[in-house]
Amino acid sequence: MLVLRQEQLNAFRKYKEKAFIQNASAFLAKKFPDKSPIHTIDLESIIKKGILKAESYEIKTETGILSFLIFMFLWSYDFDINPHYQWCIPTLTDKKLSEKEKIEYLNAHI
């Protein structure tokens, strides 16, 4: 039986996160050229913050996080706390809703 040590799992997670950030950066820069920061480091920083925000709302899959990032680029980097988008806050914070339900609700308002 194969047994992975914690440091091996952590290394794998870091690799997966780095790959996701690179893929998301390329996608968002192509999809939203006018809203993408000039510097890759800035874009990666925005994505890392978006990942943390999404996870705080129990949005944890790559698909869900990418959707959350798209909402950030469509509406506002801080749409989840911006009073202009207050309609989305009850959905994001509703513990009864699944990740899929939250994303579907927000998608319906694009």
C-alpha positions, 0 to 999 in steps of 0.5 A: 500500500502506498502511503503519502507523508504530509509534506508530500501532500502539501507539495502536491497541493502547492503544485496544483494551486500554482497550476490553477493560478497559472491557468486562471491567469491565462484565461482571465487575461484572455477573456477580460483584456481590459480588466486584467492588470498589466503585471502578471504578479498583480493578476496572480495576487488578485486570483489568490485573494479571490481563491481565499474569498471563494473558499470563505463562502464554501466555494472550493472546487476549481470550477466554482473558484473560477466562476467566482473569479469571473464574477470578480472580473465582471462586476467588481473585485470586491463584489462580495462586500460591495453595497452595489452587489448586496443582493448576492451576499445572502446567497454567498453566506447561506450555509444551506446552499451548495456551491453549485446552487450559489454559482447557479444563482450568481450566473443567473444574474450575469 
